[in-house]
Amino acid sequence: MRNKSSISVTIDPELVKWIDKQIEEKRFANRSHGVEYALYQLKERR
């Protein structure tokens, strides 16, 4: 496993609800996984 940095972010409560729902549906393992996935997607599109 590669090293990861810990950060703190502030996001809209609706996004938190959405990410938590994705966790319940087993799409993401946890919030960090969801945010990391989204950032990788954004990076690949740029």
mmCIF entry with sequence, helices, sheets and N, C-alpha, C, O atoms, coordinates in Angstrom:
data_MODEL
# 
_entry.id   MODEL 
# 
_entity.id                         1 
_entity.type                       polymer 
_entity.pdbx_number_of_molecules   1 
# 
_entity_poly.entity_id                      1 
_entity_poly.type                           'polypeptide(L)' 
_entity_poly.nstd_linkage                   no 
_entity_poly.nstd_monomer                   no 
_entity_poly.pdbx_seq_one_letter_code       MRNKSSISVTIDPELVKWIDKQIEEKRFANRSHGVEYALYQLKERR 
_entity_poly.pdbx_seq_one_letter_code_can   MRNKSSISVTIDPELVKWIDKQIEEKRFANRSHGVEYALYQLKERR 
_entity_poly.pdbx_strand_id                 A 
# 
loop_
_entity_poly_seq.entity_id 
_entity_poly_seq.num 
_entity_poly_seq.mon_id 
_entity_poly_seq.hetero 
1 1  MET n 
1 2  ARG n 
1 3  ASN n 
1 4  LYS n 
1 5  SER n 
1 6  SER n 
1 7  ILE n 
1 8  SER n 
1 9  VAL n 
1 10 THR n 
1 11 ILE n 
1 12 ASP n 
1 13 PRO n 
1 14 GLU n 
1 15 LEU n 
1 16 VAL n 
1 17 LYS n 
1 18 TRP n 
1 19 ILE n 
1 20 ASP n 
1 21 LYS n 
1 22 GLN n 
1 23 ILE n 
1 24 GLU n 
1 25 GLU n 
1 26 LYS n 
1 27 ARG n 
1 28 PHE n 
1 29 ALA n 
1 30 ASN n 
1 31 ARG n 
1 32 SER n 
1 33 HIS n 
1 34 GLY n 
1 35 VAL n 
1 36 GLU n 
1 37 TYR n 
1 38 ALA n 
1 39 LEU n 
1 40 TYR n 
1 41 GLN n 
1 42 LEU n 
1 43 LYS n 
1 44 GLU n 
1 45 ARG n 
1 46 ARG n 
# 
_struct_asym.id          A 
_struct_asym.entity_id   1 
# 
loop_
_struct_conf.conf_type_id 
_struct_conf.id 
_struct_conf.pdbx_PDB_helix_id 
_struct_conf.beg_label_comp_id 
_struct_conf.beg_label_asym_id 
_struct_conf.beg_label_seq_id 
_struct_conf.pdbx_beg_PDB_ins_code 
_struct_conf.end_label_comp_id 
_struct_conf.end_label_asym_id 
_struct_conf.end_label_seq_id 
_struct_conf.pdbx_end_PDB_ins_code 
_struct_conf.beg_auth_comp_id 
_struct_conf.beg_auth_asym_id 
_struct_conf.beg_auth_seq_id 
_struct_conf.end_auth_comp_id 
_struct_conf.end_auth_asym_id 
_struct_conf.end_auth_seq_id 
_struct_conf.pdbx_PDB_helix_class 
_struct_conf.details 
_struct_conf.pdbx_PDB_helix_length 
HELX_P HELX_P1 AA1 PRO A 13 ? GLU A 24 ? PRO A 13 GLU A 24 1 ? 12 
HELX_P HELX_P2 AA2 ARG A 31 ? ARG A 45 ? ARG A 31 ARG A 45 1 ? 15 
# 
_struct_conf_type.id          HELX_P 
_struct_conf_type.criteria    ? 
_struct_conf_type.reference   ? 
# 
loop_
_atom_site.group_PDB 
_atom_site.id 
_atom_site.type_symbol 
_atom_site.label_atom_id 
_atom_site.label_alt_id 
_atom_site.label_comp_id 
_atom_site.label_asym_id 
_atom_site.label_entity_id 
_atom_site.label_seq_id 
_atom_site.pdbx_PDB_ins_code 
_atom_site.Cartn_x 
_atom_site.Cartn_y 
_atom_site.Cartn_z 
_atom_site.occupancy 
_atom_site.B_iso_or_equiv 
_atom_site.pdbx_formal_charge 
_atom_site.auth_seq_id 
_atom_site.auth_comp_id 
_atom_site.auth_asym_id 
_atom_site.auth_atom_id 
_atom_site.pdbx_PDB_model_num 
ATOM 1   N N  . MET A 1 1  ? 0.851   -1.190 0.000   1.00 0.00 ? 1  MET A N  1 
ATOM 2   C CA . MET A 1 1  ? 0.000   0.000  0.000   1.00 0.00 ? 1  MET A CA 1 
ATOM 3   C C  . MET A 1 1  ? 0.885   1.238  0.000   1.00 0.00 ? 1  MET A C  1 
ATOM 4   O O  . MET A 1 1  ? 1.890   1.295  0.708   1.00 0.00 ? 1  MET A O  1 
ATOM 5   N N  . ARG A 1 2  ? 0.507   2.215  -0.790  1.00 0.00 ? 2  ARG A N  1 
ATOM 6   C CA . ARG A 1 2  ? 1.284   3.453  -0.847  1.00 0.00 ? 2  ARG A CA 1 
ATOM 7   C C  . ARG A 1 2  ? 0.912   4.366  0.314   1.00 0.00 ? 2  ARG A C  1 
ATOM 8   O O  . ARG A 1 2  ? -0.166  4.252  0.898   1.00 0.00 ? 2  ARG A O  1 
ATOM 9   N N  . ASN A 1 3  ? 1.810   5.255  0.626   1.00 0.00 ? 3  ASN A N  1 
ATOM 10  C CA . ASN A 1 3  ? 1.555   6.216  1.695   1.00 0.00 ? 3  ASN A CA 1 
ATOM 11  C C  . ASN A 1 3  ? 0.465   7.182  1.265   1.00 0.00 ? 3  ASN A C  1 
ATOM 12  O O  . ASN A 1 3  ? 0.374   7.546  0.092   1.00 0.00 ? 3  ASN A O  1 
ATOM 13  N N  . LYS A 1 4  ? -0.349  7.589  2.200   1.00 0.00 ? 4  LYS A N  1 
ATOM 14  C CA . LYS A 1 4  ? -1.402  8.562  1.924   1.00 0.00 ? 4  LYS A CA 1 
ATOM 15  C C  . LYS A 1 4  ? -1.296  9.704  2.911   1.00 0.00 ? 4  LYS A C  1 
ATOM 16  O O  . LYS A 1 4  ? -0.856  9.525  4.046   1.00 0.00 ? 4  LYS A O  1 
ATOM 17  N N  . SER A 1 5  ? -1.705  10.881 2.466   1.00 0.00 ? 5  SER A N  1 
ATOM 18  C CA . SER A 1 5  ? -1.716  12.064 3.322   1.00 0.00 ? 5  SER A CA 1 
ATOM 19  C C  . SER A 1 5  ? -3.108  12.263 3.880   1.00 0.00 ? 5  SER A C  1 
ATOM 20  O O  . SER A 1 5  ? -4.104  12.023 3.197   1.00 0.00 ? 5  SER A O  1 
ATOM 21  N N  . SER A 1 6  ? -3.170  12.690 5.093   1.00 0.00 ? 6  SER A N  1 
ATOM 22  C CA . SER A 1 6  ? -4.436  12.993 5.737   1.00 0.00 ? 6  SER A CA 1 
ATOM 23  C C  . SER A 1 6  ? -4.723  14.484 5.573   1.00 0.00 ? 6  SER A C  1 
ATOM 24  O O  . SER A 1 6  ? -3.865  15.323 5.849   1.00 0.00 ? 6  SER A O  1 
ATOM 25  N N  . ILE A 1 7  ? -5.938  14.808 5.119   1.00 0.00 ? 7  ILE A N  1 
ATOM 26  C CA . ILE A 1 7  ? -6.347  16.207 4.981   1.00 0.00 ? 7  ILE A CA 1 
ATOM 27  C C  . ILE A 1 7  ? -7.727  16.376 5.602   1.00 0.00 ? 7  ILE A C  1 
ATOM 28  O O  . ILE A 1 7  ? -8.405  15.398 5.916   1.00 0.00 ? 7  ILE A O  1 
ATOM 29  N N  . SER A 1 8  ? -8.122  17.604 5.770   1.00 0.00 ? 8  SER A N  1 
ATOM 30  C CA . SER A 1 8  ? -9.447  17.922 6.261   1.00 0.00 ? 8  SER A CA 1 
ATOM 31  C C  . SER A 1 8  ? -10.130 18.787 5.209   1.00 0.00 ? 8  SER A C  1 
ATOM 32  O O  . SER A 1 8  ? -9.529  19.726 4.688   1.00 0.00 ? 8  SER A O  1 
ATOM 33  N N  . VAL A 1 9  ? -11.379 18.473 4.898   1.00 0.00 ? 9  VAL A N  1 
ATOM 34  C CA . VAL A 1 9  ? -12.124 19.271 3.924   1.00 0.00 ? 9  VAL A CA 1 
ATOM 35  C C  . VAL A 1 9  ? -13.492 19.615 4.491   1.00 0.00 ? 9  VAL A C  1 
ATOM 36  O O  . VAL A 1 9  ? -14.019 18.910 5.352   1.00 0.00 ? 9  VAL A O  1 
ATOM 37  N N  . THR A 1 10 ? -14.051 20.696 4.001   1.00 0.00 ? 10 THR A N  1 
ATOM 38  C CA . THR A 1 10 ? -15.407 21.106 4.361   1.00 0.00 ? 10 THR A CA 1 
ATOM 39  C C  . THR A 1 10 ? -16.241 21.031 3.102   1.00 0.00 ? 10 THR A C  1 
ATOM 40  O O  . THR A 1 10 ? -15.923 21.680 2.106   1.00 0.00 ? 10 THR A O  1 
ATOM 41  N N  . ILE A 1 11 ? -17.317 20.237 3.134   1.00 0.00 ? 11 ILE A N  1 
ATOM 42  C CA . ILE A 1 11 ? -18.156 20.082 1.946   1.00 0.00 ? 11 ILE A CA 1 
ATOM 43  C C  . ILE A 1 11 ? -19.633 20.229 2.298   1.00 0.00 ? 11 ILE A C  1 
ATOM 44  O O  . ILE A 1 11 ? -20.033 20.131 3.458   1.00 0.00 ? 11 ILE A O  1 
ATOM 45  N N  . ASP A 1 12 ? -20.410 20.462 1.279   1.00 0.00 ? 12 ASP A N  1 
ATOM 46  C CA . ASP A 1 12 ? -21.849 20.641 1.410   1.00 0.00 ? 12 ASP A CA 1 
ATOM 47  C C  . ASP A 1 12 ? -22.491 19.417 2.078   1.00 0.00 ? 12 ASP A C  1 
ATOM 48  O O  . ASP A 1 12 ? -22.148 18.284 1.740   1.00 0.00 ? 12 ASP A O  1 
ATOM 49  N N  . PRO A 1 13 ? -23.408 19.629 3.010   1.00 0.00 ? 13 PRO A N  1 
ATOM 50  C CA . PRO A 1 13 ? -24.067 18.507 3.687   1.00 0.00 ? 13 PRO A CA 1 
ATOM 51  C C  . PRO A 1 13 ? -24.774 17.537 2.726   1.00 0.00 ? 13 PRO A C  1 
ATOM 52  O O  . PRO A 1 13 ? -24.852 16.341 3.007   1.00 0.00 ? 13 PRO A O  1 
ATOM 53  N N  . GLU A 1 14 ? -25.282 18.035 1.615   1.00 0.00 ? 14 GLU A N  1 
ATOM 54  C CA . GLU A 1 14 ? -25.932 17.155 0.645   1.00 0.00 ? 14 GLU A CA 1 
ATOM 55  C C  . GLU A 1 14 ? -24.931 16.188 0.022   1.00 0.00 ? 14 GLU A C  1 
ATOM 56  O O  . GLU A 1 14 ? -25.274 15.043 -0.274  1.00 0.00 ? 14 GLU A O  1 
ATOM 57  N N  . LEU A 1 15 ? -23.697 16.642 -0.178  1.00 0.00 ? 15 LEU A N  1 
ATOM 58  C CA . LEU A 1 15 ? -22.660 15.746 -0.699  1.00 0.00 ? 15 LEU A CA 1 
ATOM 59  C C  . LEU A 1 15 ? -22.292 14.679 0.326   1.00 0.00 ? 15 LEU A C  1 
ATOM 60  O O  . LEU A 1 15 ? -22.012 13.535 -0.033  1.00 0.00 ? 15 LEU A O  1 
ATOM 61  N N  . VAL A 1 16 ? -22.292 15.055 1.600   1.00 0.00 ? 16 VAL A N  1 
ATOM 62  C CA . VAL A 1 16 ? -22.019 14.082 2.659   1.00 0.00 ? 16 VAL A CA 1 
ATOM 63  C C  . VAL A 1 16 ? -23.117 13.016 2.667   1.00 0.00 ? 16 VAL A C  1 
ATOM 64  O O  . VAL A 1 16 ? -22.830 11.824 2.772   1.00 0.00 ? 16 VAL A O  1 
ATOM 65  N N  . LYS A 1 17 ? -24.360 13.447 2.558   1.00 0.00 ? 17 LYS A N  1 
ATOM 66  C CA . LYS A 1 17 ? -25.476 12.488 2.510   1.00 0.00 ? 17 LYS A CA 1 
ATOM 67  C C  . LYS A 1 17 ? -25.325 11.550 1.323   1.00 0.00 ? 17 LYS A C  1 
ATOM 68  O O  . LYS A 1 17 ? -25.536 10.343 1.442   1.00 0.00 ? 17 LYS A O  1 
ATOM 69  N N  . TRP A 1 18 ? -24.958 12.118 0.172   1.00 0.00 ? 18 TRP A N  1 
ATOM 70  C CA . TRP A 1 18 ? -24.804 11.301 -1.035  1.00 0.00 ? 18 TRP A CA 1 
ATOM 71  C C  . TRP A 1 18 ? -23.684 10.280 -0.855  1.00 0.00 ? 18 TRP A C  1 
ATOM 72  O O  . TRP A 1 18 ? -23.856 9.103  -1.171  1.00 0.00 ? 18 TRP A O  1 
ATOM 73  N N  . ILE A 1 19 ? -22.551 10.727 -0.354  1.00 0.00 ? 19 ILE A N  1 
ATOM 74  C CA . ILE A 1 19 ? -21.422 9.808  -0.169  1.00 0.00 ? 19 ILE A CA 1 
ATOM 75  C C  . ILE A 1 19 ? -21.782 8.721  0.839   1.00 0.00 ? 19 ILE A C  1 
ATOM 76  O O  . ILE A 1 19 ? -21.429 7.557  0.645   1.00 0.00 ? 19 ILE A O  1 
ATOM 77  N N  . ASP A 1 20 ? -22.481 9.088  1.914   1.00 0.00 ? 20 ASP A N  1 
ATOM 78  C CA . ASP A 1 20 ? -22.889 8.092  2.913   1.00 0.00 ? 20 ASP A CA 1 
ATOM 79  C C  . ASP A 1 20 ? -23.842 7.060  2.303   1.00 0.00 ? 20 ASP A C  1 
ATOM 80  O O  . ASP A 1 20 ? -23.779 5.877  2.637   1.00 0.00 ? 20 ASP A O  1 
ATOM 81  N N  . LYS A 1 21 ? -24.718 7.511  1.413   1.00 0.00 ? 21 LYS A N  1 
ATOM 82  C CA . LYS A 1 21 ? -25.623 6.580  0.732   1.00 0.00 ? 21 LYS A CA 1 
ATOM 83  C C  . LYS A 1 21 ? -24.828 5.626  -0.157  1.00 0.00 ? 21 LYS A C  1 
ATOM 84  O O  . LYS A 1 21 ? -25.140 4.437  -0.226  1.00 0.00 ? 21 LYS A O  1 
ATOM 85  N N  . GLN A 1 22 ? -23.808 6.136  -0.834  1.00 0.00 ? 22 GLN A N  1 
ATOM 86  C CA . GLN A 1 22 ? -22.967 5.288  -1.677  1.00 0.00 ? 22 GLN A CA 1 
ATOM 87  C C  . GLN A 1 22 ? -22.217 4.247  -0.826  1.00 0.00 ? 22 GLN A C  1 
ATOM 88  O O  . GLN A 1 22 ? -21.988 3.124  -1.274  1.00 0.00 ? 22 GLN A O  1 
ATOM 89  N N  . ILE A 1 23 ? -21.845 4.624  0.381   1.00 0.00 ? 23 ILE A N  1 
ATOM 90  C CA . ILE A 1 23 ? -21.190 3.688  1.302   1.00 0.00 ? 23 ILE A CA 1 
ATOM 91  C C  . ILE A 1 23 ? -22.170 2.590  1.705   1.00 0.00 ? 23 ILE A C  1 
ATOM 92  O O  . ILE A 1 23 ? -21.814 1.412  1.727   1.00 0.00 ? 23 ILE A O  1 
ATOM 93  N N  . GLU A 1 24 ? -23.403 2.979  2.023   1.00 0.00 ? 24 GLU A N  1 
ATOM 94  C CA . GLU A 1 24 ? -24.437 1.997  2.374   1.00 0.00 ? 24 GLU A CA 1 
ATOM 95  C C  . GLU A 1 24 ? -24.676 1.015  1.232   1.00 0.00 ? 24 GLU A C  1 
ATOM 96  O O  . GLU A 1 24 ? -24.923 -0.169 1.460   1.00 0.00 ? 24 GLU A O  1 
ATOM 97  N N  . GLU A 1 25 ? -24.600 1.520  0.002   1.00 0.00 ? 25 GLU A N  1 
ATOM 98  C CA . GLU A 1 25 ? -24.830 0.683  -1.177  1.00 0.00 ? 25 GLU A CA 1 
ATOM 99  C C  . GLU A 1 25 ? -23.571 -0.069 -1.608  1.00 0.00 ? 25 GLU A C  1 
ATOM 100 O O  . GLU A 1 25 ? -23.562 -0.730 -2.647  1.00 0.00 ? 25 GLU A O  1 
ATOM 101 N N  . LYS A 1 26 ? -22.507 0.034  -0.807  1.00 0.00 ? 26 LYS A N  1 
ATOM 102 C CA . LYS A 1 26 ? -21.247 -0.680 -1.033  1.00 0.00 ? 26 LYS A CA 1 
ATOM 103 C C  . LYS A 1 26 ? -20.476 -0.208 -2.267  1.00 0.00 ? 26 LYS A C  1 
ATOM 104 O O  . LYS A 1 26 ? -19.648 -0.948 -2.797  1.00 0.00 ? 26 LYS A O  1 
ATOM 105 N N  . ARG A 1 27 ? -20.741 1.016  -2.728  1.00 0.00 ? 27 ARG A N  1 
ATOM 106 C CA . ARG A 1 27 ? -19.959 1.561  -3.845  1.00 0.00 ? 27 ARG A CA 1 
ATOM 107 C C  . ARG A 1 27 ? -18.593 2.026  -3.360  1.00 0.00 ? 27 ARG A C  1 
ATOM 108 O O  . ARG A 1 27 ? -17.585 1.851  -4.046  1.00 0.00 ? 27 ARG A O  1 
ATOM 109 N N  . PHE A 1 28 ? -18.569 2.625  -2.161  1.00 0.00 ? 28 PHE A N  1 
ATOM 110 C CA . PHE A 1 28 ? -17.328 3.081  -1.556  1.00 0.00 ? 28 PHE A CA 1 
ATOM 111 C C  . PHE A 1 28 ? -17.173 2.425  -0.186  1.00 0.00 ? 28 PHE A C  1 
ATOM 112 O O  . PHE A 1 28 ? -18.158 2.125  0.488   1.00 0.00 ? 28 PHE A O  1 
ATOM 113 N N  . ALA A 1 29 ? -15.933 2.210  0.209   1.00 0.00 ? 29 ALA A N  1 
ATOM 114 C CA . ALA A 1 29 ? -15.660 1.599  1.514   1.00 0.00 ? 29 ALA A CA 1 
ATOM 115 C C  . ALA A 1 29 ? -15.884 2.592  2.658   1.00 0.00 ? 29 ALA A C  1 
ATOM 116 O O  . ALA A 1 29 ? -16.304 2.212  3.751   1.00 0.00 ? 29 ALA A O  1 
ATOM 117 N N  . ASN A 1 30 ? -15.596 3.873  2.390   1.00 0.00 ? 30 ASN A N  1 
ATOM 118 C CA . ASN A 1 30 ? -15.717 4.910  3.414   1.00 0.00 ? 30 ASN A CA 1 
ATOM 119 C C  . ASN A 1 30 ? -15.694 6.280  2.724   1.00 0.00 ? 30 ASN A C  1 
ATOM 120 O O  . ASN A 1 30 ? -15.558 6.356  1.503   1.00 0.00 ? 30 ASN A O  1 
ATOM 121 N N  . ARG A 1 31 ? -15.823 7.336  3.488   1.00 0.00 ? 31 ARG A N  1 
ATOM 122 C CA . ARG A 1 31 ? -15.843 8.683  2.911   1.00 0.00 ? 31 ARG A CA 1 
ATOM 123 C C  . ARG A 1 31 ? -14.545 9.008  2.188   1.00 0.00 ? 31 ARG A C  1 
ATOM 124 O O  . ARG A 1 31 ? -14.566 9.598  1.108   1.00 0.00 ? 31 ARG A O  1 
ATOM 125 N N  . SER A 1 32 ? -13.426 8.632  2.771   1.00 0.00 ? 32 SER A N  1 
ATOM 126 C CA . SER A 1 32 ? -12.141 8.903  2.128   1.00 0.00 ? 32 SER A CA 1 
ATOM 127 C C  . SER A 1 32 ? -12.072 8.249  0.756   1.00 0.00 ? 32 SER A C  1 
ATOM 128 O O  . SER A 1 32 ? -11.598 8.855  -0.205  1.00 0.00 ? 32 SER A O  1 
ATOM 129 N N  . HIS A 1 33 ? -12.541 7.022  0.669   1.00 0.00 ? 33 HIS A N  1 
ATOM 130 C CA . HIS A 1 33 ? -12.548 6.306  -0.607  1.00 0.00 ? 33 HIS A CA 1 
ATOM 131 C C  . HIS A 1 33 ? -13.398 7.062  -1.630  1.00 0.00 ? 33 HIS A C  1 
ATOM 132 O O  . HIS A 1 33 ? -12.992 7.204  -2.783  1.00 0.00 ? 33 HIS A O  1 
ATOM 133 N N  . GLY A 1 34 ? -14.568 7.544  -1.221  1.00 0.00 ? 34 GLY A N  1 
ATOM 134 C CA . GLY A 1 34 ? -15.437 8.289  -2.128  1.00 0.00 ? 34 GLY A CA 1 
ATOM 135 C C  . GLY A 1 34 ? -14.811 9.582  -2.626  1.00 0.00 ? 34 GLY A C  1 
ATOM 136 O O  . GLY A 1 34 ? -14.884 9.897  -3.814  1.00 0.00 ? 34 GLY A O  1 
ATOM 137 N N  . VAL A 1 35 ? -14.204 10.323 -1.728  1.00 0.00 ? 35 VAL A N  1 
ATOM 138 C CA . VAL A 1 35 ? -13.563 11.586 -2.110  1.00 0.00 ? 35 VAL A CA 1 
ATOM 139 C C  . VAL A 1 35 ? -12.358 11.313 -3.004  1.00 0.00 ? 35 VAL A C  1 
ATOM 140 O O  . VAL A 1 35 ? -12.156 12.003 -4.004  1.00 0.00 ? 35 VAL A O  1 
ATOM 141 N N  . GLU A 1 36 ? -11.562 10.315 -2.652  1.00 0.00 ? 36 GLU A N  1 
ATOM 142 C CA . GLU A 1 36 ? -10.394 9.984  -3.461  1.00 0.00 ? 36 GLU A CA 1 
ATOM 143 C C  . GLU A 1 36 ? -10.818 9.544  -4.872  1.00 0.00 ? 36 GLU A C  1 
ATOM 144 O O  . GLU A 1 36 ? -10.197 9.937  -5.860  1.00 0.00 ? 36 GLU A O  1 
ATOM 145 N N  . TYR A 1 37 ? -11.857 8.742  -4.956  1.00 0.00 ? 37 TYR A N  1 
ATOM 146 C CA . TYR A 1 37 ? -12.367 8.298  -6.257  1.00 0.00 ? 37 TYR A CA 1 
ATOM 147 C C  . TYR A 1 37 ? -12.794 9.507  -7.099  1.00 0.00 ? 37 TYR A C  1 
ATOM 148 O O  . TYR A 1 37 ? -12.455 9.599  -8.278  1.00 0.00 ? 37 TYR A O  1 
ATOM 149 N N  . ALA A 1 38 ? -13.536 10.426 -6.486  1.00 0.00 ? 38 ALA A N  1 
ATOM 150 C CA . ALA A 1 38 ? -14.005 11.610 -7.205  1.00 0.00 ? 38 ALA A CA 1 
ATOM 151 C C  . ALA A 1 38 ? -12.842 12.463 -7.706  1.00 0.00 ? 38 ALA A C  1 
ATOM 152 O O  . ALA A 1 38 ? -12.877 12.968 -8.829  1.00 0.00 ? 38 ALA A O  1 
ATOM 153 N N  . LEU A 1 39 ? -11.823 12.622 -6.883  1.00 0.00 ? 39 LEU A N  1 
ATOM 154 C CA . LEU A 1 39 ? -10.668 13.416 -7.288  1.00 0.00 ? 39 LEU A CA 1 
ATOM 155 C C  . LEU A 1 39 ? -9.895  12.745 -8.423  1.00 0.00 ? 39 LEU A C  1 
ATOM 156 O O  . LEU A 1 39 ? -9.432  13.425 -9.339  1.00 0.00 ? 39 LEU A O  1 
ATOM 157 N N  . TYR A 1 40 ? -9.754  11.433 -8.375  1.00 0.00 ? 40 TYR A N  1 
ATOM 158 C CA . TYR A 1 40 ? -9.094  10.719 -9.474  1.00 0.00 ? 40 TYR A CA 1 
ATOM 159 C C  . TYR A 1 40 ? -9.886  10.901 -10.779 1.00 0.00 ? 40 TYR A C  1 
ATOM 160 O O  . TYR A 1 40 ? -9.300  11.099 -11.844 1.00 0.00 ? 40 TYR A O  1 
ATOM 161 N N  . GLN A 1 41 ? -11.210 10.831 -10.685 1.00 0.00 ? 41 GLN A N  1 
ATOM 162 C CA . GLN A 1 41 ? -12.051 11.019 -11.870 1.00 0.00 ? 41 GLN A CA 1 
ATOM 163 C C  . GLN A 1 41 ? -11.865 12.414 -12.455 1.00 0.00 ? 41 GLN A C  1 
ATOM 164 O O  . GLN A 1 41 ? -11.724 12.567 -13.668 1.00 0.00 ? 41 GLN A O  1 
ATOM 165 N N  . LEU A 1 42 ? -11.863 13.426 -11.599 1.00 0.00 ? 42 LEU A N  1 
ATOM 166 C CA . LEU A 1 42 ? -11.659 14.803 -12.043 1.00 0.00 ? 42 LEU A CA 1 
ATOM 167 C C  . LEU A 1 42 ? -10.282 14.957 -12.679 1.00 0.00 ? 42 LEU A C  1 
ATOM 168 O O  . LEU A 1 42 ? -10.148 15.587 -13.728 1.00 0.00 ? 42 LEU A O  1 
ATOM 169 N N  . LYS A 1 43 ? -9.269  14.388 -12.053 1.00 0.00 ? 43 LYS A N  1 
ATOM 170 C CA . LYS A 1 43 ? -7.910  14.473 -12.582 1.00 0.00 ? 43 LYS A CA 1 
ATOM 171 C C  . LYS A 1 43 ? -7.820  13.845 -13.971 1.00 0.00 ? 43 LYS A C  1 
ATOM 172 O O  . LYS A 1 43 ? -7.180  14.411 -14.857 1.00 0.00 ? 43 LYS A O  1 
ATOM 173 N N  . GLU A 1 44 ? -8.441  12.702 -14.176 1.00 0.00 ? 44 GLU A N  1 
ATOM 174 C CA . GLU A 1 44 ? -8.388  12.004 -15.459 1.00 0.00 ? 44 GLU A CA 1 
ATOM 175 C C  . GLU A 1 44 ? -9.120  12.781 -16.568 1.00 0.00 ? 44 GLU A C  1 
ATOM 176 O O  . GLU A 1 44 ? -8.760  12.680 -17.741 1.00 0.00 ? 44 GLU A O  1 
ATOM 177 N N  . ARG A 1 45 ? -10.130 13.541 -16.196 1.00 0.00 ? 45 ARG A N  1 
ATOM 178 C CA . ARG A 1 45 ? -10.902 14.305 -17.190 1.00 0.00 ? 45 ARG A CA 1 
ATOM 179 C C  . ARG A 1 45 ? -10.218 15.605 -17.587 1.00 0.00 ? 45 ARG A C  1 
ATOM 180 O O  . ARG A 1 45 ? -10.584 16.223 -18.587 1.00 0.00 ? 45 ARG A O  1 
ATOM 181 N N  . ARG A 1 46 ? -9.241  16.016 -16.818 1.00 0.00 ? 46 ARG A N  1 
ATOM 182 C CA . ARG A 1 46 ? -8.556  17.300 -17.075 1.00 0.00 ? 46 ARG A CA 1 
ATOM 183 C C  . ARG A 1 46 ? -7.349  17.091 -17.924 1.00 0.00 ? 46 ARG A C  1 
ATOM 184 O O  . ARG A 1 46 ? -6.646  18.049 -18.245 1.00 0.00 ? 46 ARG A O  1 
# 
